[in-house]
Amino acid sequence: MKFGKNQEKYLNNVVKLHFNSPEEFSTLFKKQSIKVTNAIVQSIEKTMAEGKRTAPLFEITFEEHDNLYEISLPASQWVVALQSCLDHYHEEDMADEAIDTWKLLEAAKVW
């Protein structure tokens, strides 16, 4: 798995991920990753600031396949996703990120 050309590449707040195989892709969400957590929080935050209702998260490509898959998150799922991100930040003792995510979570609850 590659996070864009330089490990992480954010274009319009979408994380571009390239995988060698579908099996490699399936492992991405089986364990929590700070990079994925950060991408979710940042995308929701930017989307809310723009007044939109769907947060684009990832663009997925696979080696030897021409298709591009986009993963986005509708506003109806933001509270659940942000709570999961908040829990992950707590587990990793990332207090500043947890505080910022809690504030965003509270805003999403009334969105």
N, C-alpha and C positions, 0 to 999 in steps of 0.2 A: 504494500500500500504506500502511495506517495501522496503527500499533501502538496499538490501543485509542483511547480518547478523548484522552488526553494524551501521545501518542506511545508510551508504554508503559503497559500496565495489567496488573498481575499479580493474578489472583484464584485463590487456591488454587494458586499457582505456574504457572498456565497463561497463556501469552501469547496474547492475542486479536488476530488479524490480519484485516483487512478489505481486500479487493482489488476493483478495478474490473472485472477480467477474469481468466479463467484464465491468459491469457498473462502477465499481471503476476505471478501466483502462481508460475509456472514459473521466473521469474527469481530468486526468493528464494533458492533453493538452488543456483543455478548459480555464485554467487560467495559467498565466505565473508563473514559479517557478524558483527561483535562482539556485536550485540544477540541474534542467533540463538545464537551460541556461549554467551553468558552464560545465556540461557534454558535451554539444554540442560543445562549444568552445574548450575544452580540447581535445576532440576526433579529431576534424578537425586539430588542431595544431599538434598533435602527428602524424596523418596520413600524413600531408604534410611533416613533418620532415622525415618520413620514405619513402617518395616518392611514396606513394600509391594514388589511385584515388577514393577509397570508404572508408568513415569513419564509422566504426562500433560504434553505439551509445548505444543501449540498448538490453538487453536480458530480455524478458518478460515471466513470468510463472504465472499460475493461480492455485489457490487452487483446489484440486480434479481433476486436469488435468495433464497429463503426457507430453504434448507438450511444447516445448520451441520455442518462436518466437524471431527472431532477427530483429532489426530495424537498418538500415544503411542509410548513406546519400552519394550519388554520388557527385563527384566534381562539376558537372554542377549545383548543388543546394547549394553549399557552400556560395556563395555571398549572396543569399537571406537569408539563415539561419543566417549568421554572422551579416547581417544588422539588422535582428530581435533581435538578442542577444545584439547588440550594443544599439539599442533603449531601450531594457529592462534595461540594465545597466544605461543608462541615466535616465530613470524613477525612478530608485532606488538610484540615486545619488552615484553610484559606479564608481568614476572617474578613479581609477587605472585600473580596469577591462575594462572600456570603452576604455581607451587608448590602452591597449594591444589588445583588440578585433578589434579596428580600424586598427592597424598595420597588424593584421592577415587578416582582410578584404581586405586591399590594396594588400597584397601578393596573396590572393585568386583570385583577379580580373585578375591577369596576369598569374595565374597558368596554 
